[in-house]
Structures are given as C-alpha cells and as structure tokens.
Amino acid sequence: MNRVILLIGLLSLSQLGFAQTDKDSSNSLKDTLKVGGFLIIRNQVKETPQEFFVKEADRWGNAVISIKRIPKKKNKNITTYWFDLDLGFANYRDLTNYPQARAGSYLTIMRPGDPGISEANTTLNTGRSSNVNLWIFMQRLNISKHVLNFKYGIGWEMYNFRYDSRISFRTSPQPMAFNDTIGGFSKNKLFAQYITIPLMININTRPNSNRGFILSAGVSAGYLVASRNKQISDERGKQKYKGDLAMQPWRLAAIGEIGLGKVRLYGSYSLNRLQKEYTRMEQYPYAIGIRLNSW
C-alpha cells in the first residue's frame, strides 16, 4: 500500500515538472524529472523500456510514465585532485641559546657597542609572517571501505618570516646574521621555498558525502629550492640577497589536517632546525591555516 501511495505521488510530481509540449505525436520525445533517488521519464511512445525496474503507465494521449532508480555513484580507489592551495600564518619555536650562539661565527657583530643578535632581534611579526602552499596534485588511495585512506602528493611550501628588527642575513663574505648598521627597514623578510612530498593517513567518516568529518596525519619531506632576504629601506631602497643563507637543505615536518565537509584546517611543525647546525641557531618553524580544495 505504501509503495502504491509513493508511486502515485511521484507520478503527480512528474506531471507538474514536465514543461515540454507535444508538437508531433509521431516523434519519440522524452521529458525527465529527478525526485530524490528516482528519475521519472515521460516517453511519447506506447511501450515502457524494459530496463526500468518500476513501471507504471498512465496515458494522457500517448504519454507513458517510467520511473527508474538512480544508481549511487561508486567511489574510485584512487582519486586525484589538482592545484590545492593553503593560506596560513607562520612562526617558529625558538630554542636558541643566544650567548652560546654569539660565541660562534654565524652571529656577527658589525660595529663597536653592538650587543649582537638576541631573541628580541629574531622575534617575528606574527601578523605578517605567512605560509602559502601550492600542491600540484594530491591523491587519495583507498585502504578500507574508503573510510581509511592513504594520502600523498607533491607541491611547493613557501614561508615568509617578517621581522620588525634590523636583523640581516648574508652569504658573503661568509654565511652570517647580524644587526644592520642602517636606521631600520620598512620591510624585512626572510623567504624560504621547499618542494615537498606529504604522506598522510586519512580518515573520512562519510566517503559518499561531502559533509563528513575529515582527519589526516603524517609527515612531509621538503627540499630547499629558494631562499632570500628581502629588505626595503630609505637608505638603500629595495634589495634582495639570495643564497642558502645557512638554511638546512632538507626539511622534515609533522603535518595534519582536520575538517568538516570541504572546510579544512591544516598545520605543520618542522622536526629539524631552520638553519644548519654550525650556526648554533635552534628555530623550528610551524604553520597553521585554511586549506582550499575540492576534497
């Protein structure tokens, strides 16, 4: 009885949804209407197609109404997405012993009376220090029922560390960091770019919907491909100093993402130092932000 009532209701809705009029009864024409998980088709023929598992005919003229269940979309075992974007804030955890670091050759004093680099000189402007990542592609490999997946890809990670101090980084005559002799900078930025491969275990609570809870965790390995110290001042104008600036060539980080539906937050924390060991600097960058993608 309930099935009959449902069928009658669907047939009634189908008549309301059909806007096409018949101009030539000799032609075979179709009108379609999607209702829930069903596709209702009005055929201008006298026979209902055999593949319809539910069939009912109610003829107004030559019309035949057919109802077909819409099959559910099957998830792929490997899903690929292109050019996902991360926008976030960057900072670092500073564990440097500055008196010990100043005893080395990297932190340099450029003029008499200069106390040298300290934690105050390396504190970042957190509101202007940013992290932007562009992932060329990301793939999700099904492990178990599309709920448990392996996620991997490749892309660029870009960090902009902004300073309000006069700290400067150079590679000549030797790699060094120092308090500059000019009055100050209107912009003082240390930039680092890595080509990175992320590897994560992914949990998707609703693989057949875009509204599920998403959780991913893993590690990433990155290689330094560009670094520079960009500065703008009244005395010198705009200048860029390029080179490795004593940065570690490799970056290993713990990474993760969490979200609901298509709204995602990501985070990363470097497991090794930003600078090479001989600098005696111990700064561990991290970032947090929003992930813009179609997952």
Backbone bond lengths (Angstrom), bond angles and torsions (degrees), N, CA, C in turn:
res aa  C-N    CA-C-N  psi(-1)  N-CA   C-N-CA  omega(-1)  CA-C   N-CA-C  phi
1 M - - - 1.458 - - 1.530 111.35 -
2 N 1.337 116.17 -45.46 1.476 120.17 179.79 1.522 110.76 -62.68
3 R 1.333 115.25 -36.05 1.468 119.07 179.64 1.522 110.81 -65.78
4 V 1.330 116.23 -39.45 1.459 120.04 179.40 1.519 110.85 -65.08
5 I 1.361 115.97 -42.91 1.467 120.28 178.94 1.528 110.76 -61.52
6 L 1.349 116.56 -43.93 1.462 121.15 178.68 1.516 110.65 -60.88
7 L 1.336 116.25 -42.50 1.453 120.67 -178.98 1.516 111.32 -63.62
8 I 1.362 116.38 -43.90 1.458 120.19 178.84 1.519 111.06 -61.56
9 G 1.342 115.61 -41.66 1.469 119.57 178.89 1.510 112.15 -62.55
10 L 1.341 117.05 -42.79 1.455 120.62 179.26 1.522 111.27 -64.66
11 L 1.336 116.19 -39.15 1.455 119.83 178.45 1.520 111.57 -64.34
12 S 1.340 116.17 -38.88 1.467 120.25 178.85 1.509 111.24 -65.07
13 L 1.358 115.74 -43.48 1.464 119.56 178.34 1.515 111.13 -63.72
14 S 1.330 115.84 -35.90 1.465 118.60 -178.52 1.517 111.60 -63.72
15 Q 1.334 116.40 -37.41 1.453 118.80 179.84 1.514 111.73 -67.69
16 L 1.335 116.64 -34.07 1.459 120.12 177.48 1.516 111.60 -69.92
17 G 1.348 116.51 -31.17 1.460 120.03 -174.98 1.504 114.28 -86.29
18 F 1.347 118.54 -11.65 1.451 119.63 -177.87 1.518 110.16 -87.60
19 A 1.315 116.02 119.22 1.456 120.32 -177.56 1.523 112.28 -107.69
20 Q 1.307 116.09 -10.29 1.458 118.62 -175.25 1.527 110.12 -78.97
21 T 1.301 118.04 138.50 1.463 122.68 178.58 1.506 109.45 -106.64
22 D 1.325 114.90 153.50 1.462 120.29 -177.92 1.521 109.36 -87.79
23 K 1.306 115.35 127.21 1.454 120.11 176.25 1.523 111.71 -108.25
24 D 1.326 115.82 -24.81 1.458 119.17 -178.75 1.504 108.07 -143.61
25 S 1.320 117.43 105.15 1.460 121.22 -175.80 1.513 112.00 -68.00
26 S 1.314 118.12 -12.71 1.457 120.53 179.42 1.524 112.20 -80.62
27 N 1.346 117.63 -16.45 1.461 122.02 179.21 1.512 110.40 -85.48
28 S 1.345 116.42 152.54 1.459 121.68 176.39 1.519 108.25 -97.18
29 L 1.352 117.96 103.50 1.461 123.34 -176.07 1.516 109.92 -116.21
30 K 1.349 117.18 158.95 1.461 121.85 179.90 1.514 110.56 -135.38
31 D 1.330 115.40 139.21 1.463 122.64 166.04 1.513 106.74 -116.97
32 T 1.348 117.80 142.58 1.460 121.24 -179.76 1.520 110.38 -127.66
33 L 1.329 114.13 150.85 1.459 121.09 177.12 1.514 107.83 -145.69
34 K 1.345 117.14 127.44 1.455 122.19 178.69 1.511 109.42 -94.70
35 V 1.354 116.42 123.60 1.464 122.38 177.87 1.521 107.76 -129.18
36 G 1.367 116.04 108.61 1.460 119.25 -179.11 1.510 110.29 61.08
37 G 1.334 115.74 -126.53 1.456 121.02 179.61 1.507 113.46 -94.92
38 F 1.356 117.66 17.42 1.455 121.67 -178.17 1.524 110.51 -119.58
39 L 1.339 115.46 149.42 1.447 122.85 173.49 1.526 107.23 -115.34
40 I 1.350 117.26 118.25 1.457 122.54 -179.08 1.518 108.21 -101.24
41 I 1.333 116.32 126.40 1.450 121.96 -175.53 1.525 109.15 -123.60
42 R 1.324 116.32 128.44 1.464 120.96 173.56 1.524 107.92 -102.51
43 N 1.315 115.95 117.76 1.455 122.60 -178.99 1.520 109.52 -102.88
44 Q 1.328 116.10 137.05 1.458 120.91 175.06 1.530 109.82 -88.73
45 V 1.336 115.20 46.94 1.455 122.23 175.91 1.508 107.82 -135.07
46 K 1.310 117.52 168.90 1.454 120.74 -175.97 1.520 113.16 -95.45
47 E 1.337 117.30 -1.53 1.456 119.13 -178.75 1.527 109.91 -122.24
48 T 1.315 115.42 136.24 1.459 121.43 177.92 1.518 109.16 -85.20
49 P 1.346 120.20 133.54 1.468 121.57 178.79 1.525 111.51 -56.94
50 Q 1.332 115.36 143.70 1.456 120.16 -173.31 1.523 113.67 -72.19
51 E 1.362 117.07 -22.57 1.469 117.64 -176.62 1.518 113.27 -73.67
52 F 1.326 119.61 -10.32 1.460 121.09 178.75 1.525 109.30 -75.77
53 F 1.326 115.85 122.93 1.472 118.88 -175.94 1.516 111.30 -80.58
54 V 1.336 117.17 -21.89 1.459 121.37 173.27 1.516 106.82 -117.42
55 K 1.333 117.55 124.24 1.460 120.46 -177.05 1.520 109.52 -132.69
56 E 1.285 115.01 137.66 1.457 120.30 175.52 1.519 107.48 -153.56
57 A 1.267 116.79 134.60 1.457 120.88 -178.68 1.515 109.45 -117.55
58 D 1.303 113.58 131.08 1.447 119.98 172.62 1.514 106.16 -135.95
59 R 1.301 117.55 103.41 1.455 121.87 -167.74 1.516 111.86 -87.90
60 W 1.343 113.82 117.54 1.466 121.37 166.35 1.522 104.25 -110.80
61 G 1.286 118.68 101.98 1.461 120.80 -169.37 1.516 107.67 75.86
62 N 1.339 116.16 -121.24 1.462 121.38 -179.87 1.529 112.42 -108.21
63 A 1.352 118.17 11.86 1.466 120.73 -173.29 1.516 111.41 -74.98
64 V 1.331 115.86 139.75 1.458 122.95 173.66 1.527 107.56 -126.34
65 I 1.341 116.86 126.47 1.455 121.53 -178.12 1.518 109.72 -96.92
66 S 1.332 116.66 128.23 1.463 122.36 178.58 1.514 109.44 -123.35
67 I 1.329 116.51 141.80 1.462 121.60 -179.41 1.518 108.46 -122.20
68 K 1.317 115.49 128.92 1.454 121.29 -177.45 1.520 109.52 -129.67
69 R 1.314 115.70 132.39 1.469 119.12 175.56 1.523 109.72 -72.66
70 I 1.341 116.01 132.60 1.468 121.00 178.78 1.522 108.76 -79.70
71 P 1.330 118.99 120.71 1.470 119.84 -179.00 1.518 111.81 -66.72
72 K 1.335 116.29 144.87 1.460 121.05 177.81 1.521 110.59 -70.60
73 K 1.325 115.11 143.52 1.452 120.74 179.79 1.526 110.12 -70.03
74 K 1.311 116.61 131.03 1.452 121.79 -178.77 1.523 109.91 -87.00
75 N 1.319 116.81 130.12 1.461 121.14 179.33 1.525 110.56 -70.98
76 K 1.322 115.44 142.36 1.455 121.06 176.44 1.521 109.95 -83.45
77 N 1.332 116.03 148.94 1.462 119.98 178.09 1.526 111.84 -72.42
78 I 1.330 117.00 -27.81 1.467 121.74 175.36 1.524 108.05 -127.18
79 T 1.315 116.24 121.59 1.462 121.89 179.20 1.517 108.90 -117.92
80 T 1.330 116.77 131.10 1.464 122.24 -177.15 1.522 110.13 -115.71
81 Y 1.333 115.83 135.23 1.464 122.02 175.63 1.530 108.77 -127.96
82 W 1.328 115.94 146.67 1.464 121.49 -172.77 1.529 110.76 -116.93
83 F 1.325 114.57 139.85 1.463 124.35 169.16 1.533 112.67 56.09
84 D 1.342 115.82 58.83 1.457 121.05 170.39 1.529 108.59 -79.90
85 L 1.330 116.15 151.40 1.463 121.59 -173.92 1.527 110.71 -127.43
86 D 1.346 116.33 135.20 1.467 123.13 173.41 1.517 109.23 -112.62
87 L 1.335 116.09 136.36 1.464 122.39 174.63 1.521 108.14 -129.15
88 G 1.338 116.41 121.19 1.460 118.04 -176.02 1.516 113.38 -157.70
89 F 1.334 114.25 -175.48 1.461 123.03 178.45 1.526 109.33 -104.36
90 A 1.330 115.46 147.12 1.455 121.53 -179.19 1.522 110.37 -121.12
91 N 1.312 115.12 151.75 1.459 122.46 174.32 1.516 106.90 -160.92
92 Y 1.317 117.78 -175.85 1.458 119.65 172.38 1.524 110.43 -146.27
93 R 1.320 113.31 152.63 1.459 121.27 174.07 1.523 107.33 -87.74
94 D 1.327 115.85 118.22 1.461 120.78 -173.67 1.527 109.81 -102.56
95 L 1.338 115.93 111.44 1.469 122.71 178.65 1.528 111.40 -111.12
96 T 1.335 116.63 18.98 1.458 120.90 -176.07 1.522 111.89 -68.45
97 N 1.325 115.95 135.72 1.465 122.65 168.75 1.533 106.52 -90.35
98 Y 1.335 117.09 96.23 1.456 120.43 -169.88 1.530 114.29 -67.09
99 P 1.319 120.73 -39.23 1.475 118.04 174.70 1.522 112.34 -57.91
100 Q 1.326 116.76 -39.51 1.463 120.06 177.68 1.526 111.25 -70.46
101 A 1.342 116.57 -39.75 1.462 119.67 -179.38 1.521 111.40 -66.13
102 R 1.334 117.68 -36.49 1.474 120.12 -179.83 1.518 112.31 -68.76
103 A 1.328 116.49 -16.72 1.466 119.49 177.64 1.526 111.60 -78.09
104 G 1.329 117.25 -12.62 1.454 120.66 177.92 1.516 111.80 -87.72
105 S 1.336 115.75 -169.36 1.464 120.88 -175.18 1.522 113.28 -95.21
106 Y 1.323 118.35 -10.25 1.461 119.81 -173.52 1.526 111.97 -80.36
107 L 1.324 117.74 -47.99 1.463 120.95 178.20 1.518 107.66 -81.70
108 T 1.333 115.15 110.78 1.458 121.35 -169.48 1.523 111.22 -110.11
109 I 1.334 116.66 142.47 1.465 123.03 173.98 1.526 108.11 -98.52
110 M 1.329 116.23 123.34 1.460 120.97 -172.45 1.525 113.35 -97.13
111 R 1.336 118.89 -15.44 1.456 119.59 -177.33 1.529 109.34 -151.35
112 P 1.315 116.91 154.45 1.465 120.20 179.26 1.534 111.24 -61.65
113 G 1.300 115.67 140.63 1.452 120.59 179.08 1.521 114.39 86.76
114 D 1.326 117.43 -7.59 1.467 121.11 177.69 1.528 108.77 -74.38
115 P 1.330 118.77 123.23 1.466 120.17 -179.74 1.517 113.30 -71.69
116 G 1.343 117.36 -11.30 1.462 119.87 179.78 1.522 112.15 90.68
117 I 1.312 114.65 174.88 1.465 121.38 -178.99 1.523 110.41 -69.73
118 S 1.338 115.02 133.79 1.463 121.23 176.20 1.530 108.63 -134.17
119 E 1.303 116.53 -178.41 1.456 120.40 179.34 1.526 111.60 -60.64
120 A 1.344 117.01 -32.72 1.463 120.76 179.36 1.532 111.65 -63.89
121 N 1.327 117.40 -33.58 1.463 120.90 -179.74 1.529 112.52 -74.65
122 T 1.320 117.24 -25.97 1.470 120.75 -174.73 1.525 112.83 -101.47
123 T 1.335 117.81 1.55 1.462 120.57 176.92 1.528 109.55 -67.98
124 L 1.325 116.49 132.37 1.461 120.87 -174.97 1.519 112.07 -86.98
125 N 1.320 114.34 155.06 1.462 121.59 166.56 1.526 106.05 -81.25
126 T 1.337 116.89 99.21 1.464 120.98 -171.00 1.521 112.76 -66.13
127 G 1.313 118.52 -29.79 1.456 120.73 -179.69 1.516 113.58 -71.91
128 R 1.344 117.18 -20.02 1.463 120.93 -177.63 1.518 113.44 -115.05
129 S 1.307 116.67 -2.96 1.468 119.74 176.37 1.522 107.94 -86.31
130 S 1.320 116.89 123.10 1.463 120.68 -169.40 1.519 112.36 -127.89
131 N 1.313 113.51 160.71 1.461 122.60 173.56 1.524 107.97 -131.04
132 V 1.331 116.62 125.24 1.467 122.99 176.98 1.523 107.40 -127.64
133 N 1.330 115.74 125.16 1.455 121.13 178.97 1.521 109.64 -121.59
134 L 1.312 116.16 135.10 1.458 121.96 174.92 1.524 107.76 -121.02
135 W 1.349 115.82 112.93 1.450 121.41 -178.93 1.528 108.75 -93.82
136 I 1.333 116.44 116.51 1.456 121.09 -178.00 1.529 109.90 -59.54
137 F 1.324 115.97 -46.75 1.453 119.58 172.65 1.524 108.69 -151.88
138 M 1.330 114.69 155.56 1.460 123.21 173.22 1.527 107.22 -132.54
139 Q 1.333 116.23 138.74 1.457 120.71 176.10 1.524 110.11 -124.58
140 R 1.339 113.85 146.85 1.461 120.96 177.76 1.524 107.95 -122.64
141 L 1.323 115.89 119.29 1.461 122.72 -177.33 1.521 109.48 -105.18
142 N 1.320 115.94 123.31 1.460 121.68 -179.74 1.522 111.17 -66.42
143 I 1.324 116.77 129.44 1.461 122.42 174.77 1.524 110.72 -107.51
144 S 1.333 116.21 -46.08 1.464 120.38 -178.47 1.520 110.39 -149.01
145 K 1.346 116.68 108.16 1.459 124.76 172.90 1.532 113.38 56.06
146 H 1.309 116.53 23.47 1.468 123.62 179.63 1.533 112.58 64.59
147 V 1.317 116.68 5.03 1.465 121.34 174.14 1.522 110.07 -87.21
148 L 1.324 115.57 -42.75 1.464 121.94 176.76 1.522 107.84 -104.53
149 N 1.344 116.07 123.91 1.458 121.24 -174.68 1.524 110.78 -136.26
150 F 1.323 114.51 162.95 1.461 122.41 172.39 1.525 106.85 -111.36
151 K 1.322 116.77 126.03 1.456 122.03 -174.26 1.526 109.55 -118.25
152 Y 1.334 116.90 133.49 1.458 121.49 -177.33 1.531 109.00 -153.64
153 G 1.331 116.05 167.96 1.457 119.94 -179.20 1.514 111.11 179.22
154 I 1.336 114.99 -161.11 1.464 121.12 176.48 1.525 108.07 -155.08
155 G 1.327 115.77 146.62 1.462 119.25 179.94 1.514 111.90 -178.60
156 W 1.331 115.60 -169.83 1.463 122.51 -178.82 1.524 110.14 -109.87
157 E 1.324 116.02 134.58 1.465 122.85 169.35 1.526 107.96 -108.44
158 M 1.333 116.51 132.46 1.464 121.11 -177.59 1.529 110.07 -129.63
159 Y 1.328 116.08 125.17 1.456 122.69 -178.36 1.526 109.79 -116.66
160 N 1.327 115.51 133.41 1.467 122.71 173.92 1.528 108.27 -118.86
161 F 1.313 116.65 106.90 1.465 121.95 178.07 1.528 108.55 -96.21
162 R 1.331 116.56 113.24 1.467 121.74 -175.79 1.530 110.66 -100.27
163 Y 1.346 115.28 132.27 1.464 122.32 -179.78 1.522 110.03 -115.40
164 D 1.317 115.51 145.40 1.470 121.53 171.42 1.533 111.07 -99.01
165 S 1.329 116.62 -1.41 1.463 121.17 -178.40 1.532 110.73 -96.45
166 R 1.329 115.59 -174.01 1.465 121.29 -179.40 1.526 112.20 -98.03
167 I 1.338 117.75 16.82 1.463 120.05 -178.92 1.529 110.33 -62.77
168 S 1.326 115.80 137.60 1.460 122.18 -179.20 1.519 109.29 -132.01
169 F 1.339 115.49 151.10 1.464 121.74 -179.15 1.529 108.48 -124.76
170 R 1.331 116.42 132.09 1.455 121.62 -179.31 1.532 110.07 -138.42
171 T 1.345 113.93 160.08 1.473 120.23 174.77 1.525 112.16 -110.09
172 S 1.349 117.36 -10.99 1.456 121.35 -177.23 1.535 109.57 -128.93
173 P 1.336 119.25 139.50 1.467 127.74 3.62 1.527 114.06 -74.11
174 Q 1.346 116.31 -9.62 1.458 121.98 174.81 1.528 107.01 -154.81
175 P 1.328 119.55 159.25 1.463 120.34 176.10 1.527 110.33 -60.19
176 M 1.323 116.18 127.32 1.466 119.37 -177.87 1.520 110.75 -159.41
177 A 1.345 114.30 160.20 1.461 122.88 171.87 1.520 106.68 -127.74
178 F 1.360 117.01 139.87 1.467 119.53 -174.77 1.522 109.60 -157.81
179 N 1.317 116.41 163.54 1.463 122.71 171.42 1.526 107.76 -81.02
180 D 1.326 116.30 120.61 1.458 119.88 -176.82 1.534 110.80 -68.93
181 T 1.318 114.77 160.20 1.461 120.32 -175.42 1.529 113.03 -88.36
182 I 1.331 117.88 -10.43 1.461 119.44 -179.33 1.528 109.93 -80.87
183 G 1.336 115.27 171.91 1.463 120.10 -175.69 1.512 114.35 -65.37
184 G 1.324 117.14 -38.73 1.460 119.88 -178.98 1.518 111.46 168.78
185 F 1.331 115.60 172.18 1.457 122.00 -178.64 1.526 109.89 -118.66
186 S 1.340 115.26 142.45 1.463 118.80 170.46 1.524 110.27 -81.23
187 K 1.321 116.55 -22.62 1.470 122.42 172.15 1.517 108.53 -145.05
188 N 1.331 115.06 132.24 1.461 121.12 178.09 1.521 107.22 -143.14
189 K 1.326 116.25 106.10 1.458 120.91 -170.70 1.522 110.88 -131.46
190 L 1.332 115.09 135.04 1.462 121.95 171.66 1.526 107.14 -105.25
191 F 1.326 116.51 121.29 1.462 122.12 -175.47 1.523 110.05 -111.62
192 A 1.332 116.47 138.26 1.466 122.07 175.95 1.522 108.88 -138.55
193 Q 1.330 115.85 132.57 1.463 121.41 179.59 1.522 109.46 -126.32
194 Y 1.344 115.43 134.32 1.453 122.23 -178.21 1.525 109.80 -125.76
195 I 1.324 116.48 144.99 1.449 120.36 165.38 1.523 105.88 -94.90
196 T 1.325 116.16 125.77 1.461 120.87 -163.26 1.520 111.75 -131.00
197 I 1.325 115.15 143.21 1.463 122.62 173.30 1.529 108.15 -115.81
198 P 1.338 118.93 113.40 1.457 121.63 176.12 1.532 110.90 -92.44
199 L 1.340 115.81 143.92 1.465 123.10 177.14 1.523 107.63 -131.96
200 M 1.342 117.18 120.17 1.461 119.92 -174.78 1.527 111.40 -141.26
201 I 1.336 114.83 150.18 1.453 122.09 165.62 1.522 107.48 -91.25
202 N 1.331 116.20 128.90 1.460 122.52 -173.76 1.527 110.49 -116.84
203 I 1.330 116.33 135.73 1.464 122.82 174.30 1.517 108.31 -118.25
204 N 1.334 115.72 125.55 1.460 122.88 178.75 1.526 107.98 -124.36
205 T 1.322 117.41 108.87 1.461 120.86 -172.61 1.518 113.19 -70.90
206 R 1.341 118.12 -22.09 1.471 121.62 -179.54 1.529 109.30 -134.45
207 P 1.332 117.09 79.73 1.472 119.77 -174.82 1.519 114.19 -65.45
208 N 1.331 118.53 -18.75 1.461 121.21 -179.87 1.524 112.87 -96.04
209 S 1.331 116.40 10.44 1.455 120.40 -177.35 1.515 109.70 -142.08
210 N 1.331 115.85 157.35 1.469 121.69 175.28 1.522 112.04 -91.67
211 R 1.338 117.47 12.75 1.458 120.89 -175.53 1.519 113.20 -114.60
212 G 1.320 117.23 13.12 1.448 120.27 -177.22 1.515 113.45 -80.69
213 F 1.335 114.98 167.59 1.470 122.15 175.72 1.521 108.49 -84.44
214 I 1.329 116.53 132.38 1.458 122.85 -176.28 1.526 109.72 -117.18
215 L 1.318 116.40 133.85 1.460 121.71 175.75 1.524 108.46 -142.41
216 S 1.344 116.08 127.31 1.463 121.78 178.20 1.522 109.35 -134.67
217 A 1.322 115.73 145.49 1.466 120.56 178.39 1.522 108.93 -151.86
218 G 1.329 115.39 145.75 1.456 119.30 179.47 1.511 112.04 174.90
219 V 1.329 115.71 -149.22 1.465 121.98 -178.85 1.519 109.05 -134.31
220 S 1.329 115.26 162.93 1.461 121.12 174.40 1.520 109.23 -136.45
221 A 1.322 115.40 149.91 1.462 121.86 176.44 1.525 108.06 -122.30
222 G 1.343 116.03 126.62 1.452 120.41 -177.75 1.514 112.66 -127.59
223 Y 1.326 115.67 151.22 1.464 121.59 177.29 1.527 109.03 -120.21
224 L 1.334 116.19 131.22 1.456 122.28 -177.29 1.532 110.20 -68.69
225 V 1.340 116.47 120.60 1.467 120.58 -179.63 1.528 112.37 -112.86
226 A 1.342 117.67 -15.84 1.470 120.14 178.71 1.517 108.95 -159.80
227 S 1.326 115.66 143.55 1.468 121.62 175.11 1.524 108.14 -156.74
228 R 1.326 115.11 145.87 1.464 119.70 -179.73 1.521 110.29 -163.42
229 N 1.308 115.22 159.15 1.461 123.01 174.33 1.536 107.02 -112.82
230 K 1.332 116.22 109.21 1.460 121.71 -179.19 1.523 108.64 -100.32
231 Q 1.330 115.56 129.31 1.465 120.79 -177.29 1.529 110.42 -136.20
232 I 1.332 115.31 143.42 1.462 121.91 174.93 1.526 107.95 -129.57
233 S 1.317 116.54 127.56 1.469 121.93 179.80 1.525 109.19 -146.63
234 D 1.333 115.78 161.88 1.462 120.10 177.28 1.521 111.16 -67.50
235 E 1.332 115.91 -35.49 1.468 119.93 -176.42 1.534 112.10 -71.55
236 R 1.335 118.27 -39.03 1.468 120.95 -172.21 1.524 113.96 -116.21
237 G 1.304 117.44 -9.15 1.454 119.30 -175.18 1.522 110.88 73.79
238 K 1.338 116.69 -147.24 1.465 121.48 -179.40 1.527 109.60 -94.01
239 Q 1.349 115.79 128.93 1.457 121.11 178.56 1.522 110.19 -139.32
240 K 1.345 114.84 147.22 1.459 121.73 176.21 1.519 109.01 -127.35
241 Y 1.318 115.56 128.76 1.461 122.11 178.89 1.528 107.40 -113.44
242 K 1.351 115.70 111.23 1.462 120.83 -174.53 1.514 111.29 -101.22
243 G 1.321 115.03 162.79 1.455 122.18 -178.96 1.513 109.93 137.53
244 D 1.324 117.61 177.86 1.466 119.13 -179.31 1.532 112.59 -73.55
245 L 1.358 116.89 -17.82 1.472 122.71 175.97 1.524 112.31 50.58
246 A 1.342 115.22 36.40 1.473 123.58 177.91 1.521 112.88 63.64
247 M 1.347 118.20 23.79 1.458 121.34 177.96 1.523 110.97 -84.42
248 Q 1.320 115.46 150.23 1.454 120.77 175.04 1.530 109.22 -62.99
249 P 1.336 117.98 133.59 1.468 118.95 179.11 1.521 113.51 -70.95
250 W 1.322 117.49 -26.48 1.457 121.71 -179.01 1.523 110.51 -112.71
251 R 1.312 114.79 145.67 1.463 121.14 177.65 1.521 109.48 -130.62
252 L 1.316 116.56 124.37 1.459 123.25 175.12 1.522 107.68 -114.65
253 A 1.333 117.01 129.59 1.463 120.27 -174.09 1.517 111.21 -138.62
254 A 1.327 115.23 150.05 1.460 122.29 168.43 1.528 107.18 -87.62
255 I 1.327 117.47 132.55 1.457 121.40 -174.67 1.523 110.66 -131.88
256 G 1.321 116.09 160.48 1.456 120.97 177.97 1.508 111.52 -166.86
257 E 1.323 115.58 163.97 1.461 122.02 173.98 1.520 108.45 -147.09
258 I 1.323 115.10 152.04 1.455 121.68 178.76 1.522 107.43 -145.13
259 G 1.325 116.16 144.79 1.457 117.21 -178.88 1.505 112.95 -173.68
260 L 1.307 113.90 172.41 1.451 123.17 176.40 1.520 107.03 -129.63
261 G 1.329 116.78 116.49 1.448 120.03 -174.88 1.512 110.65 67.70
262 K 1.319 116.81 -131.58 1.464 121.37 -178.87 1.520 113.36 -93.19
263 V 1.325 117.66 2.64 1.460 121.61 177.40 1.520 107.86 -91.17
264 R 1.327 117.34 114.80 1.464 121.79 -175.26 1.532 111.42 -126.99
265 L 1.314 115.16 142.35 1.452 122.40 169.39 1.523 107.96 -114.31
266 Y 1.329 116.87 141.90 1.458 120.65 179.24 1.521 109.74 -124.53
267 G 1.310 115.51 161.98 1.454 120.77 175.81 1.519 110.17 -153.25
268 S 1.326 116.47 153.21 1.468 121.53 175.83 1.523 109.11 -147.43
269 Y 1.325 115.05 148.13 1.467 121.14 178.38 1.519 108.13 -139.01
270 S 1.331 116.04 123.40 1.456 120.99 -177.74 1.521 110.78 -70.75
271 L 1.323 115.91 132.36 1.469 121.32 179.24 1.523 112.13 -91.97
272 N 1.324 117.42 -8.37 1.461 120.20 174.32 1.526 110.03 -127.98
273 R 1.286 116.45 168.49 1.462 121.82 -174.18 1.524 112.43 -68.34
274 L 1.326 114.56 155.88 1.461 120.32 173.90 1.524 110.50 -71.18
275 Q 1.345 117.35 -42.85 1.468 121.97 -178.17 1.536 110.91 -101.63
276 K 1.311 114.63 163.28 1.463 120.75 177.68 1.532 110.51 -66.38
277 E 1.314 115.86 158.19 1.467 120.65 -172.37 1.523 113.20 -63.96
278 Y 1.346 118.03 -34.21 1.465 119.16 -176.71 1.532 112.45 -65.13
279 T 1.338 117.53 -18.00 1.464 120.19 178.91 1.532 112.17 -72.42
280 R 1.337 115.96 -19.40 1.470 123.34 -177.17 1.533 112.34 66.29
281 M 1.323 116.38 13.00 1.463 121.24 174.66 1.525 109.06 -88.31
282 E 1.324 115.84 140.13 1.469 120.86 178.69 1.530 108.78 -129.18
283 Q 1.311 114.69 82.35 1.463 121.62 179.18 1.528 108.61 -119.38
284 Y 1.342 116.04 126.49 1.457 122.39 -175.08 1.536 108.94 -116.25
285 P 1.321 118.08 101.63 1.474 120.75 -175.92 1.529 112.74 -66.57
286 Y 1.330 115.10 149.16 1.463 121.70 171.65 1.523 108.33 -144.16
287 A 1.332 114.86 162.16 1.469 120.72 -177.95 1.522 108.95 -148.48
288 I 1.317 115.18 152.15 1.453 121.91 175.43 1.524 107.92 -147.29
289 G 1.339 116.21 142.58 1.464 118.20 -178.19 1.513 112.13 -177.17
290 I 1.323 115.88 -161.88 1.451 123.10 -177.49 1.528 109.64 -108.37
291 R 1.310 114.97 141.52 1.464 121.52 -179.65 1.521 109.18 -106.36
292 L 1.326 116.22 121.78 1.458 122.28 -179.39 1.524 108.44 -102.31
293 N 1.333 116.17 109.48 1.472 119.77 -178.74 1.507 110.56 -154.71
294 S 1.320 115.38 -175.72 1.467 121.51 -178.09 1.519 112.18 -114.33
295 W 1.343 117.31 20.22 1.460 119.52 -178.12 1.521 109.37 -72.21
